[in-house]
Amino acid sequence: MRLKGKVAIVTGGAQGIGLATARKFLEEGAIVAVADIRAEAVQAAVTQLARDGRAVEGFTVDVTRRSQIDAMVQALQRRYGRIDVLVNNAGITQDARLQRMTEEQFDRVIAVNLKGVYNCAQAVLEPMLAQGSGVILNASSVVGIYGNYGQTNYAAAKFGVIGFVKTWARELGPKGIRCNAVAPGFIRTPILETIPEKVMQALVERVPLKRLGRPEEVANVYAFLASDEASYINGAVIEVAGGLTV
């Protein structure tokens, strides 16, 4: 098991890619903290994941509230004495064209998708520095590399988290902490449920593999990057998009 004994936090871990990542990490032997904003969703995820005696804990956390993040980190430190992996997966969308986007829409997406990543990374830094090791993984998107119509706020945030890992790789690499980003394409998650079927089919046609990705396919990449098998990967951005941008 590639992650045996490692303590990992997965934000936005109660559904979609986050839930699949938590499950994959548990299968690989990690102790996993599922963090999400809705208490009922966290409890449901923990109940589902805790089968077979797997070591999973749930925390109701709003990543825009630093005090809640700090409380989770402190609880994990008290119980396990370390934090090895942070997967900054929590994110939202509030789409609109530039001329119609409200200040509230822009600010909320930036607060969750960009400032929330900063908050969580800074919160785990002290234990990682103390132990001289750690992995920070940020959820970007192909939108964060190439932009997308109607997603000024989302694109800005996802560009930004790439900038984070490029900077942190330089700052924290000498301290034994690796930082990388994953950029998914169109993945079959609840975030796509509001898209009309006709539009969805048009999206699929743009992908050379002619299908949407599965959350498990992104989770597999996170698990690899979190493991010692990726020990010389630092500051990278890995697309998981079925060739969408080729």
C-alpha positions in Angstrom: 0.0 0.0 0.0 1.6 3.2 -1.2 0.2 5.5 1.5 0.4 3.2 4.5 0.4 5.1 7.8 0.3 8.6 6.1 -2.2 11.1 7.5 -4.1 12.9 4.8 -6.6 15.7 4.6 -9.0 15.9 1.7 -11.1 19.1 1.5 -14.4 18.9 -0.4 -14.1 15.3 0.5 -17.8 14.4 0.8 -18.6 14.0 -2.8 -17.2 13.8 -6.4 -13.5 13.8 -6.9 -12.9 14.5 -3.2 -14.8 11.4 -2.1 -13.1 9.3 -4.7 -9.8 10.6 -3.5 -10.6 9.8 0.1 -11.6 6.3 -0.8 -8.4 5.7 -2.9 -6.2 7.0 -0.1 -7.9 4.7 2.4 -7.4 1.7 0.0 -3.7 2.7 -0.2 -3.4 2.6 3.6 -3.7 6.2 4.6 -5.5 7.7 7.6 -7.9 10.2 6.0 -9.7 13.3 7.3 -12.7 14.2 5.1 -13.4 17.9 5.3 -16.5 19.5 3.8 -18.8 22.4 4.5 -22.0 20.3 5.0 -22.2 18.3 8.2 -24.7 15.8 6.9 -22.6 15.2 3.8 -19.5 14.6 5.9 -21.3 12.1 8.1 -22.6 10.2 5.1 -19.2 10.1 3.6 -17.5 8.9 6.8 -20.2 6.2 7.2 -19.6 5.0 3.7 -15.8 5.1 3.9 -15.4 3.6 7.4 -16.5 0.1 6.3 -14.0 -2.6 7.0 -12.5 -0.7 9.8 -10.8 1.9 7.7 -9.3 4.9 9.6 -11.4 7.9 8.4 -12.5 11.0 10.3 -14.9 13.7 9.4 -14.7 17.4 9.9 -17.2 20.1 9.1 -15.0 22.8 7.7 -15.6 26.0 5.7 -12.2 26.6 4.0 -12.9 30.4 4.1 -12.8 30.2 7.9 -9.3 29.8 9.2 -10.4 29.0 12.8 -12.2 25.9 11.6 -9.2 24.7 9.6 -6.9 25.3 12.5 -9.2 23.3 14.8 -9.1 20.3 12.4 -5.3 20.4 12.0 -4.9 20.6 15.8 -7.2 17.7 16.4 -5.3 15.5 13.9 -2.0 16.5 15.4 -3.2 15.6 18.8 -4.4 12.2 17.7 -1.8 11.2 15.1 1.2 13.5 15.7 1.7 14.4 12.1 0.0 15.5 8.8 1.6 14.1 5.6 -0.7 15.1 2.8 -3.1 17.9 2.0 -5.4 17.7 -1.0 -6.9 21.1 -1.6 -10.0 19.8 -3.5 -12.8 22.1 -2.2 -14.2 24.3 -4.8 -17.4 26.0 -6.2 -18.6 27.5 -9.5 -20.7 30.6 -10.0 -20.6 31.2 -13.7 -21.5 34.3 -15.7 -20.1 36.3 -18.6 -17.9 39.2 -17.5 -20.5 41.9 -18.1 -23.1 40.0 -16.1 -20.9 38.7 -13.3 -21.7 40.2 -9.9 -19.2 41.2 -7.3 -20.6 38.6 -5.0 -20.2 35.8 -7.5 -16.6 36.8 -8.2 -15.7 37.2 -4.5 -17.3 34.0 -3.4 -15.5 31.8 -5.9 -12.1 33.5 -5.2 -12.7 33.1 -1.4 -13.3 29.4 -1.7 -11.2 28.3 -4.6 -8.2 30.5 -4.1 -8.1 31.9 -0.5 -9.4 28.6 0.8 -6.4 26.8 -0.7 -4.0 29.4 0.8 -5.7 29.0 4.2 -5.5 25.2 4.3 -1.9 25.1 3.0 -0.7 27.6 5.6 -2.5 25.7 8.3 -0.7 22.4 7.7 2.7 24.0 7.1 3.8 24.0 10.8 3.5 20.2 11.3 5.0 19.5 7.9 8.0 21.7 8.5 8.4 20.2 12.0 8.5 16.7 10.5 10.6 17.7 7.5 8.2 16.2 5.0 4.8 16.6 3.4 2.8 16.8 0.2 0.5 19.6 -0.8 -1.8 18.9 -3.8 -4.0 21.6 -5.4 -7.0 21.0 -7.5 -6.7 23.2 -10.6 -8.5 22.6 -13.9 -7.9 22.8 -17.6 -9.9 26.0 -17.2 -7.0 27.2 -15.1 -4.6 26.7 -18.0 -6.7 27.7 -21.0 -9.6 29.8 -19.6 -13.3 29.2 -20.4 -16.3 31.2 -21.5 -18.3 32.5 -18.6 -15.8 31.5 -16.0 -13.8 34.6 -15.2 -13.8 34.0 -11.5 -13.2 30.2 -11.7 -10.4 30.6 -14.3 -8.7 33.2 -12.1 -8.8 31.0 -9.1 -7.6 27.9 -10.9 -4.8 29.9 -12.6 -4.0 31.1 -9.1 -3.6 27.7 -7.4 -1.1 26.8 -10.1 0.9 29.9 -9.2 0.7 28.7 -5.6 2.3 25.4 -6.3 5.0 26.9 -8.5 5.9 29.3 -5.7 5.6 26.7 -2.9 7.7 24.2 -4.8 10.6 26.7 -4.7 9.9 27.8 -1.1 9.1 24.4 0.5 11.1 21.9 -1.6 14.3 22.5 0.4 12.2 21.7 3.5 11.2 18.3 2.2 7.7 19.4 1.2 6.5 18.7 -2.4 3.7 20.8 -4.0 1.9 19.9 -7.2 -1.3 20.6 -9.0 -3.8 18.4 -10.9 -5.9 19.9 -13.7 -9.0 17.8 -14.5 -11.0 18.2 -17.6 -14.7 17.2 -17.8 -15.2 14.7 -15.0 -18.6 13.1 -14.2 -19.3 14.8 -10.8 -22.3 16.6 -9.3 -20.9 19.9 -10.5 -21.9 18.9 -14.1 -25.4 17.8 -13.2 -26.9 21.2 -14.1 -25.5 21.1 -17.7 -28.2 20.2 -20.3 -27.7 16.9 -22.1 -27.2 18.5 -25.5 -24.4 20.7 -24.1 -22.9 17.7 -22.3 -22.7 15.7 -25.5 -21.0 18.6 -27.2 -18.4 18.6 -24.4 -17.8 14.9 -24.8 -17.2 15.3 -28.6 -14.3 17.7 -27.8 -12.5 15.0 -25.9 -10.4 12.6 -28.0 -11.3 9.7 -25.7 -15.0 10.5 -26.4 -16.2 10.2 -22.8 -16.2 12.1 -19.6 -13.6 11.2 -17.0 -14.4 9.4 -13.8 -13.6 10.8 -10.3 -11.6 7.6 -9.7 -9.3 8.5 -12.6 -8.4 11.8 -10.9 -8.1 10.2 -7.5 -5.5 7.7 -8.9 -3.3 10.7 -9.9 -3.6 12.3 -6.5 -2.6 9.0 -4.9 0.4 8.7 -7.1 1.5 12.2 -6.4 1.0 11.8 -2.6 3.1 8.6 -2.6 6.9 8.2 -2.5 6.7 6.9 -6.1 6.4 10.6 -7.0 9.3 11.7 -4.8 11.0 13.8 -7.5 7.9 15.5 -8.8 7.6 19.0 -7.5 6.0 22.1 -9.0 4.2 20.1 -11.7 0.7 20.5 -13.2 -0.7 17.3 -14.5 -3.7 17.3 -16.8 -6.3 14.6 -16.4 -8.5 15.5 -19.3 -8.6 12.6 -21.8 -6.6 14.7 -24.3 -9.1 17.6 -24.3 -6.4 20.2 -24.8 -4.4 18.4 -27.5 
